[in-house]
Structures are given as structure tokens and as C-alpha cells.
Amino acid sequence: MSQQVYNNRHFKIYITAEGEYIVHNSHKSFESGHTHVRNFSTAKYLTKLAVHSIVPKHLSKYLLVSLIRISTDSEYKGKLYAMLRGQ
């Protein structure tokens, strides 16, 4: 069971019983529009990047894939895929 702890536009952050965080884009199905991260600040950072379509200069492969999963903007996702291929 998880509990919502944050909301930024259509992005919601939940904390699980295990203490990890789930970021979900409510404009996508849960199966294809969520990701898991270990801390709250990372979850908030992902929502900020996705809301403003910011392509970060340095981000781990896992977090790039997480951004792709929660994004609905195809142009933004294309930029993230290009960055992912460059790693």
C-alpha cells in the first residue's frame, strides 16, 4: 500500500511501505507511466524536469529511463533518448 505525499500538476509521488518513492504521471496508465526512486528529493527533481521539459546535463541511465517513462512529450522524450544513446 502506498500513500500520496506530493503532487505537481499531473505528477504524483507516493511513498511505499518499504520506504521507496513512486513517481506517476496521471496522464498515462500506471503500468507505463511510473518509476521507482529511493529518495524524495530525487522524485521531486524528476517531476520538475518533466514538467518543464528540462534535459539535464548529467543524469544516470536509470534516471534518464525514468524520465522517459513518466513523460508524455514526444519531442522531450526524443531528446532524452538521444542523451541516453550518448552515454
Secondary structure, 3 states (H helix, E strand, C coil): CEEEEEEECCEEEEEECCCCEEEEECCCCCCCCEEEECCHHHHHHHHHHHHHCCCCCCCCHHHHHHHHHHCCCHHHHHHHHHHHHCC
